[in-house]
Structure formats: structure tokens, C-alpha cells
Amino acid sequence: MAGSASSNVISLERRANAARSAPAREVLGLLNPCRDQLAHGVATAFSEGMSAARNRLFDLADRATSIEVQTLYFAAQRTLDRKGAEILELFRTGFTRSFDASLESLAVANPQCDSHDDEDLSLVENADFERDLTIARLASRALYGCSEQLTVLDRRIASILEIKTIHPDANPLFPRALFEAFLGATEELEIGGPIGIALLQEFERQVQGALPKLYAQLNTYLIERGVLPRIPRGAARRPEQTGIAEQAEPAPSQNPKTETSPPGEPATEDVFA
């Protein structure tokens, strides 16, 4: 009997700890629709731009000055033709899974501390350096292009979670999470490496124009539900640059001179610098 009672106590303690670590129902009710709306909007934008992405990969292959680079872009084009829809499906699944895990971590973060540990990000495996560099640069550019929308969204998410601040790399709705989910989808299909990075660049290029509007819609959704309807001017901080710091510059769509150069050739875009 004593053993049974002790077992019950342990079980109740575990159940209580699990309840404390899980995001509250109110939090999920506010943020899960944001997750689904963003994933759907981004997937739709890339699906609509997939034909343009294929054409651009063909042009990059046509302009390549080496057989290796030409082969890379032709392979990326064929992959997009055959597995584009499957990649997008895995992207949505992976983004949802990553969002849920990140939200659970943020929900139990110390409210007095920044939820990001700079030391952890500095420990990058050499084998993953190119992958992390590409994601960091694309995320940094997206942060700049959507800075107005992301600044206030950052404050609203932190308010919902009742924490002080959220580092852009830890925010489950920020661009880095989108790019990691897309590249993760290619890796799940064993496409990764240079082909995956080439596809990721096209993904970013095709969705960049839709991101400001999508993030504005998330802010509108939260405002309508009473989450910080008014944020004092100057009170919101601008999201920090992620990964390697770079100077602010116009998005590629506003600067026609910033074309992606094939890997191994002189680059005119940060990704292959």
C-alpha cells in the first residue's frame, strides 16, 4: 500500500510538472492560428512562384561558366520539377513541429531573462557552417525587409508569453524558422547540400515579397484579439540581425543589381560571399 501511495505521488508530481511546462490553452489559442496562417501564406507564395524559380534556375545553369555549377543548377531545377510539392508539404509539417517545440521552450523561459543564449549559437559544427551561414544571411535580409512588422510582432508574442524579450533566432514565427524548416524539408528527402541551398535561395526569393503582408496580417489578427492594440512609438525594439552582422541594404527585389552568382564563381550576393 505504501509503495502504491508513493507511486501515485510521483505520478501526480510528474503530471503537475508537465502541465507547468506546456503552454497555456490561451497562448495556444492565440499563437497556433498565427503559425498556420504564416505557413499557409508562405507555402502559397512559393507554390505560385515555383514556375519562376524553375526558370531562374535554368537561367543560372545557362550562364554558368563551369560544368560543375551548371550541373548543380540543372539538378536543382529537376528536383523542383519532381519534388516541389513534396518539399512544400514537408516544409509545413516541419515548421509546425519546430514551432510547437520552440513555443514550449519559450513558455517556460525565465521572464526576467532573454530567451536566447548567445553562447549556444557560437558553437556551430564546421560541417554545418555553410548551411548556417546561408540561413543567417537570408534571415538577416528578411528581418530588414520586414523590420516594421516584425518589431511589433516581437513585442506582442513576448507579451502573450509573459517574457521580457525573444531573440529573433528563437522566435518561432520569425524568418529564420521558415528557412530552417524549408532546408530541413529538402534534407528529409536527402536532397541537402549545395542543391538544397540553391533551392533555399529560390524559396527566399519567391516569398520575400509576401512576407511583409503576411506579418502585417498576423499583427492585425493579434490586435483584434486585444494583444497590445497600441504600442508606444519608440518602445518597440527592432529585431536584431541574426547570424553574421551585415549592413542594411535594400531587398533584392528593389535592387536589380544583386543577382545570385553560382557557387564557386565571384559572387554579387551575400550568400556566396
N, C-alpha and C positions, 0 to 999 in steps of 0.2 A: 504493500500500500504506500509505504513511504517513498519507494522508488517510483511508483506511478505518479504520486503527487509532485515529486521533483521533476519528472519528465514533463508534466503539464506546465509547470512554472517556466521551464526552459522554452517550451513551445510558445507560450504566451509572450515571453520576452522577445523571442525571435520575430514573432508576428508584429509586435509593437515597433521593433527596430525597422522592420521592412516598411511599415506604414509611415514612419517618420522619414525614411529615405525616399519615398515615392512622391512625385509632385502632387499637390492637392488637386482635387477634381476641378476646382475653379480655374486653376492655372492651365490644366489640360484643355478645359473648355474654351479658353481664350487663345491658346497658342497652337493647338493641333489644327484648327482651321487655317491659321496662317501658314503652317507647314504644308498643308495640302494645296492651298491656293498658290503658293510660290512654286512648288514642284510641278503643278499642272501648267502654270503660266510659262515656266522656263522650258519644259518639255514641248509645249505647243510652239513656242518661238523657234526652237531648234528644228522641230519637225517641219515647220513652214519654210525654214531656211536651208533644209538639207540639200535641195537641188543646187542652190547657190554654193554651198560648201563643197559639193562634188565637183562643180565646175571650177571652183577656185583651186582645189587640189590638182585637177587636171592641168590648169594653167601653170601651177608651181612645178609640176613634173615636166611640162613642156619647156619651161625656162631654165630648168636645172642644167648645171654645167658639168655634172658628173653622173655616171651610170648609177652609182650608189644612191645618190639623192633622188634621182628620177625614179628608181625602183621603190624607194620609200614612199613617195607621194602617190605613185600608182597603186601601191599596196593599200595605202590609207583610203584611197578612193574606192577600191574594190571592197574593202571592209565596210565602208559606209553603205555601199550598194546592198551588200548581202546581209549585214547585221545591224544596220542603223536602228531599226525598230526595236530589236532585242536589246541593244545598248541603252536606249531610252527607257525601256521597261525596267531594266536592272538599275538604271540611274534613279528612278523614282523609288524603287524598293530600298536601295542603299541609302538614299537621302533620308527617307523616313526612319530607317533603322538608326542611322547616325544621329538624327535629330532627337529621337527618343532617348538615346544613351546620353547625349550631351545635356539634355534638359534635366535628366535625373541627377547628373553631376552638379549642375548649377543650382538645383533645388536644395541641395544640402550644403552649398558653399557657405563659408563664414560671411555673414552680411557686412562685417567690418573690413573685409579683405577683398582685393581684386581677385576675380576668379581665375586669373591666368598666372602661371608661373613662368617667368622669362627663362629660368634656368633649364626647364624641361625642353623648351623649344630649341635651345642652343645645342642639344645633344642629338645631332642628325647623323644617321648612318651614311658613310661615304657612298654606298651603293644607291642610296635614295636621294643623293644631293641634287641631281638634275631634275628629278621629279618634284622635289620640294621647291627648288628654285623656280621652276615653271609655274607651279601653283601660286607661290608667293607673289610673283610679278603680275600674274593675271589678276589675282585678288586685290593687289595694291592698286592696279589700274581701275578695277571695278569700284573700289572704295572711293577713289577720286571722282569717278563719273557719277556716283550716286551719293555723294557726301551729304547733301542736304537731306535726302530721305532717310539715310542710314543713321545720321546723327540723332534724330528724334526717335527713330525706331529703337535704337540702342537704349535710350532713356526709358522708353515705355516697357521694353522687355525686362530691364533691370527693376523697374517699379513693380511689375507683376510678380517677379521672383523675390522681391524684397531683398535685393542685394545692392551693394554700392555701385559697382561698375562691372562691365563684362568686356574682356579684351576681344577685339574683332576676330582673333583666331579661335576663340572659344564660343562665339555667338553662333548658335545652330541655324540661324536664318541668314547669316552673312555670306558674301560671295565665296569665300574660301570653302565653306561647307559644300556649296554647289559644285565647285570644280573638283574637290576631292571625291565627291560622290560619282561624278562623271568618269573620272580617271579610274576609280575603283570598279566601275561597271566594265570598262574595257579590260582591266586586269582579271576580272572574274571570268571573262571569255578568253583569257590567255592571249590578249591582243597587246598588252602593255608595251613597254619600251618606247623606242622612237615613234612607232606607228600610233601608240596611244597618245603620246604628247602631240603629234600632228593633229590627231582628231580633237584633242582637248582645245588646241588653239582655234580650230574651226568652230567648236562649240561656243567658246567665249566670243568669237567674232559675230556669230549669228544671234546670240542672246543679249549682247551688250546694249542694244537699242531698246530692248523691252524691260531691262532691269529697273530703271528709274520709275517707270509707270507701275510696275509690279510692287515695288517697295512703297510707293505712294498709296497704292490700294491697301496694303497691309496697315499703314498708318491710319487711313480712313476707317478701316474696319475696327481698329482698337479705339479710336476716338469715339465712334458711335456706341461703343460699349463702356464709355466712361473712363478709359485709361489715359490719364494726363491729357485732357482735351486742350489745355493751354500749357505750353512750355515757355517760360520767360526767355526773352531774347538774350543770348549770351550764356544762358545757364547750361545749355547742352554742349558737350564737348564733341569735337569732330573725331570720328573713328580714327585710330592710329593706323599708320601704314603697317602692313604685315610683312613678315619675312625681311628681305633686304630693302633698306630705305632707298627711295628714289624720288627725284624731283617731280613735282606735279606737272603734268603736261596734258594737252587735250586728248580726248579719247580718239582712237584710230579713225573712227567714222568722221571726225571733224578735221582730221589731218591726213590728207590723201598721200602724203609722203612716207608715212610709217607703214610700209608693207613688210610682211614677214618674209625673211630670206630663208632659203633651205638650210637645214643643218649642215655644218661643215663649210659654209660659204660666208663671206663678210656679211654680217647681219645689220639690218637697219631697224630692227625692233629689239626691245629689251630681252625678250625671251631667249634669244640665242646669242646675246652679247657675250 
